[in-house]
Amino acid sequence: MAVTPREVQRLYVQVNKFALASHFFWALWALIQNQYSTIDFDFLRYAVIRFNQYFKVKPQASALEMPK
């Protein structure tokens, strides 16, 4: 079965929006880990990296619309 350009576009929009959500989720997770984890890891730095990426790609991802 052939994939249509519309289906590819829908998948592209979905992947970009979920990637945005993923950055936000992992940034929040890292903030929690920074407070409670006993693992020797710079969770705060990781949270900053993920939040920076979130805010960097948010305008482009938010502008994407599902094809009609």
Kinemage of the C-alpha trace (Angstrom):
@kinemage 1
@onewidth
@group {chain A} dominant
@subgroup {mainchain}
@vectorlist {calphas} color= white
{ca met a 1} P 0.000 0.000 0.000
{ca ala a 2} L 1.387 3.395 -0.958
{ca val a 3} L 1.812 6.169 1.566
{ca thr a 4} L 0.328 9.496 0.555
{ca pro a 5} L 2.088 12.846 0.948
{ca arg a 6} L -0.736 13.858 3.324
{ca glu a 7} L 0.036 10.892 5.584
{ca val a 8} L 3.721 11.788 5.611
{ca gln a 9} L 2.873 15.389 6.502
{ca arg a 10} L 0.562 14.259 9.335
{ca leu a 11} L 3.294 12.050 10.756
{ca tyr a 12} L 5.827 14.879 10.486
{ca val a 13} L 3.561 17.222 12.456
{ca gln a 14} L 2.839 14.589 15.103
{ca val a 15} L 6.497 13.668 15.581
{ca asn a 16} L 7.536 17.296 15.981
{ca lys a 17} L 4.794 18.043 18.520
{ca phe a 18} L 5.607 14.936 20.564
{ca ala a 19} L 9.330 15.773 20.434
{ca leu a 20} L 8.453 19.149 21.942
{ca ala a 21} L 6.492 17.428 24.715
{ca ser a 22} L 9.409 15.065 25.282
{ca his a 23} L 11.852 17.927 25.885
{ca phe a 24} L 9.494 19.450 28.442
{ca phe a 25} L 8.849 16.120 30.186
{ca trp a 26} L 12.540 15.246 30.562
{ca ala a 27} L 13.362 18.744 31.781
{ca leu a 28} L 10.749 18.418 34.530
{ca trp a 29} L 11.978 14.917 35.363
{ca ala a 30} L 15.525 16.231 35.720
{ca leu a 31} L 14.383 18.974 38.085
{ca ile a 32} L 12.727 16.379 40.294
{ca gln a 33} L 15.796 14.142 40.133
{ca asn a 34} L 17.999 17.087 41.050
{ca gln a 35} L 16.035 17.463 44.270
{ca tyr a 36} L 15.653 13.818 45.289
{ca ser a 37} L 18.130 11.560 43.488
{ca thr a 38} L 21.227 10.190 45.186
{ca ile a 39} L 22.887 9.523 41.816
{ca asp a 40} L 25.984 11.632 41.126
{ca phe a 41} L 24.791 13.403 37.991
{ca asp a 42} L 24.282 17.062 37.107
{ca phe a 43} L 20.503 16.864 36.719
{ca leu a 44} L 20.124 20.625 36.867
{ca arg a 45} L 22.417 21.089 33.875
{ca tyr a 46} L 20.487 18.414 32.010
{ca ala a 47} L 17.194 20.183 32.814
{ca val a 48} L 18.575 23.451 31.467
{ca ile a 49} L 19.695 21.741 28.253
{ca arg a 50} L 16.268 20.177 27.722
{ca phe a 51} L 14.381 23.398 28.525
{ca asn a 52} L 16.654 25.328 26.152
{ca gln a 53} L 15.889 22.857 23.378
{ca tyr a 54} L 12.171 23.042 24.185
{ca phe a 55} L 12.111 26.829 23.863
{ca lys a 56} L 14.314 26.709 20.758
{ca val a 57} L 12.008 24.399 18.782
{ca lys a 58} L 8.675 25.507 20.280
{ca pro a 59} L 7.957 28.277 17.729
{ca gln a 60} L 8.539 25.974 14.750
{ca ala a 61} L 6.645 23.010 16.238
{ca ser a 62} L 3.748 25.185 17.379
{ca ala a 63} L 3.386 26.645 13.889
{ca leu a 64} L 2.886 23.237 12.301
{ca glu a 65} L -0.684 22.352 11.388
{ca met a 66} L -2.255 19.067 10.462
{ca pro a 67} L -3.027 18.861 6.744
{ca lys a 68} L -6.691 18.944 5.868
